[in-house]
Amino acid sequence: MNIILMGPPGAGKGTQARHLVETRGMVQLSTGDMLREAKDSGTEMGRVVAGVMARGELVTDEIVIGLIREKIEAGQGDGFIFDGFPRTLAQADALTELLEATGQALDAVIEMEVDDEALVARITARSTCGACGEVYNDATKPQPADGKCSNCGASDFKRRADDNEGSLRTRLMEYYKKTSPLIGYYYAKGDLAKVDGLADIETVQASIAEVLGD
Ligand code: ADP
């Protein structure tokens, strides 16, 4: 089963994707994570990508599609969760072609609905474990008092360079301008399901499980 998680920055796509990986053995393909890895790799591509991401703009379709192509062609696990991809119509078309070429289908597009005020609050309070990626939130799930990740025990918490109000405003504009039109596109294709992304994490997990037919 292959699915897309769609929604603005901070909607909770990464948190839900991690749960699906743990419970269903799916493979999370987060273009944001892949680009952050490229950024840290010290390559020329990494340098270009770093500035674009810090400003909250979109990286070129060519780079992002190249990253995704490699993963789809390598094909592993019990299906893919596309997290943060596609973000443009060109990326959506490329995904359709890549799946077709490898004899796979897209089973569902899940839109996580949230409001912008909640997003700003969530994102400016967000940190993650640098070792395992566990997500923390200063208000709802603070970093453990002993300074060790509750999931893996590491003490290397990170905040993203683009999790500040200025970049977030650009990320939201990019989302509404270039990505949200894809919701209409997938609706028209009959693939779209909506879940309330403002509900608590377990409720969102249950809503997604229902969409996936559990
Ligand atoms: P968010 O929490 O904003 O959804 P991501 O971790 O998915 O963040 O992405 C962070 C940044 O990486 C984006 O603001 C953008 O610069 C870049 N990026 C990620 N995925 C894509 C994509 N599919 N196309 C273009 N740029 C992307």
Residues whose N, C-alpha, C, O or C-beta is under 5 A from the ligand:
A	BS01	ADP	P8 P9 G10 T31 G32 D33 L35 V52 M53 G56 E57 L58 V59 V64 D83 G84 F85 P86 R87 R171
